[in-house]
Amino acid sequence: MKFRLAAVLYLLPLLAIHLPVSAAPSDDLFLAARDAARAGDRVRLERLAGELQGHELAPYVEYWRLQPELKNDIDASTIRSFLVRNEGSYIAEKLRGDWLKQLGKQQQWDLFDAEYPALVQPDQELSCYALQSRRVRGDARMLDDAMPLWLNLIEPPESCYPVLEALILEKRVLADGVWTRIRRQVEAGRLAGARYSMNYLPQSQTPDAKTALTVTDSPMQWLVKTSLSNSRMHRELAALAIGRIARSDPRMAAEQLEKIEARLQAGEKGWAWSQIGWQAAQKHMTEALDWFRRAGDVPMSDEVAQWKVRAALRAQDWGTVRSTIEKMPAALAEQPTWTYWLGRAYRAGGRTDEANALFAKVAGQPNFYGNLADEELGRAITPPPKAVPPTPEEMSRIESSTTVQRALALFRLNMRTEGVREWNWGLRGMTDRELLAASSLAHRAGIYDRAIAAADRTREEHDYSLRYLSPYSEQVRPAAREQSLDDAWVYGLMRQESRFVTNARSSVGASGLMQLMPATARWVANKIGMKNFQPGKVNDTETNVLLGTSYMRMVMESLDNHPVLASAAYNAGPGRARRWQADRPLEGAVYAETIPFNETRDYVKKVMSNAVYYSALFNGQPQSIKNRLGTIAPRTADTKAEELP
């Protein structure tokens, strides 16, 4: 229940988990070793390492000993000895990645090339070091493989700059490509990166540092004070300035562009209009599609193209929906979101067979658009047949897995971040039977989020009672009934909020199963007359559920008793949910897809899909997501939603 723009849920290591394995006597020593490593106390760490030999997490202690030495030209044989002894483990992957980064920084390419193929999951920094090494070796294909980074890697790590600069030096990227990259960076709000990229331009097109800063940070000031010449630099900077103005005031940007568009070339003018259309679409302005049309056929980034479709959806302009999706890059157009909406556009145009073929591509997927596609094809939404429970032998094999044992030990020690990484590492390559056994094990241990993570990965054999767990029913179900709330919706929201981690804490301070912000918790406690409420009580399960469901009811009553609006409000605030309504009735799926905040848009779709499956599991009946989404009534002058926190 909060707006977390581009935020990731950070779970603090506070969760007390009832594991089937009791704390080992040496656990305190292990935690002391971790603290010594953090403090840089090498003497104490070495002493504790000797006492922890044989502990299930001893490789972590050895990692803490080795990792700081990577900068000190540590003997490669020492590192390789650790990697061989721990081959295939998460901690070996982590040390190998750390070592490779150090080798890349030192340009020790022979050692780098020998070890890099063994890395399972290279990040972008290491991928760029690998490209650097290939360039040193004279690999002619390196530049071809690096080209996609030019437009896609908007905020590169340090290791990628030599790769990008190689594309300039070898003339694979010329001035047009540099300006395109600058535009993408400005779109993404990476202004310092955009100004840096200007250094790749030909000298005649490179603005001085002061001008570049003024254009990105004070665009109106630059436009007003500058007498535009016909130079490429001035035209491009003018387009960038228009794009920056559009972020706060699309209409003002349109007025300014109309004054200067005669001096711009088609590509510059088209891009500027696309920026105005994009920003207007996110603000649900009726002029958005007209401004997009003035952009013509200018190439658009994926983000801008998607918002053109969303603007068309709100306007019910199915022709623009169709034409825009058809022009998207294949990888984008084939996403379930745009496959579904292209199908709807085809159906609106009478192309029923083509529409059904598109719906069939995503139908059956356990997600928002898979659910909608099922209903377009006349299929009810039901969980698949429940898989046979894991056998004792299957459970025993999972329990004996070293990775699983380490993950459980880390959870036991409240080292949740490390436990999640270790657990997820162990899920790689598991069969459905192994995943179901792992999910069952985590469920029994009370690590509900990891149980869901494992069950979510099955491909043929499924157990939706694990995928859609409903713990704490003795608190949740009565609270939902007391507030006259659909318990499937409550669980659907809770699953998305916290994955049933009772002490989950978000990056903005929301806490508990229902992720209550401190101010909201206090406000609700006061409204319902809860006596002696203290902030620390928000993580008590019963208190958290009582406050959360009470707030859900208040939000529902203030927003037409509509769960889509209430879900959006729970995440982003009731005032925003109300402002995102249109001035006419809006299909629930269109409202959800056109929510301006990426996190809230994804959140609402997942909550509503979750609720469908919970309802099917609770009631044993096929479900309709379209009935749940319904129609969003036109926005009114009612201010009740504005009054809620």
KAMO-V696675 format. One record per pair of residues at least 12 apart in sequence whose C-alpha atoms are under 6 Angstrom apart, sorted by the first residue. I is the first residue (numbers start at 0). J is the second residue. Records with the same first field share a line. If there is no record, write none. Layout:
I = J  J
This chain:
0 = 514  515  569  570
1 = 570  571
2 = 570  571
8 = 505
9 = 505  506
10 = 503  504
12 = 413  414  415
14 = 502
17 = 444
18 = 444
32 = 44  47
99 = 111
103 = 128
108 = 132
124 = 156  158
127 = 158  159
128 = 158
150 = 180
153 = 184
174 = 200
181 = 193
204 = 232
214 = 240
218 = 240
234 = 263
238 = 267  271
242 = 271  274
245 = 275
246 = 278
249 = 275  279
269 = 294  297
272 = 290  294
273 = 291  294
276 = 290  291
277 = 303  306
280 = 310
281 = 595
308 = 320
309 = 593
317 = 344
321 = 341  344
335 = 361
339 = 358
342 = 354  357
358 = 372
366 = 608
367 = 604  608
379 = 621
380 = 621  622
381 = 621
385 = 461  462
386 = 460  461  462
389 = 436
394 = 436
402 = 425
406 = 418  421  422
431 = 457  460
434 = 453
435 = 454
438 = 450  453  454
448 = 498
451 = 466
454 = 466
474 = 541
487 = 610  613  614
488 = 610
491 = 606  609  610
492 = 606
493 = 513
497 = 512
499 = 512
511 = 538
513 = 547
557 = 639  640
564 = 576
566 = 603
567 = 603
573 = 640
574 = 640  641
580 = 634
581 = 633  634
582 = 633  634
583 = 633
584 = 631  632  633
585 = 630  631
586 = 630
587 = 628  629  630  631
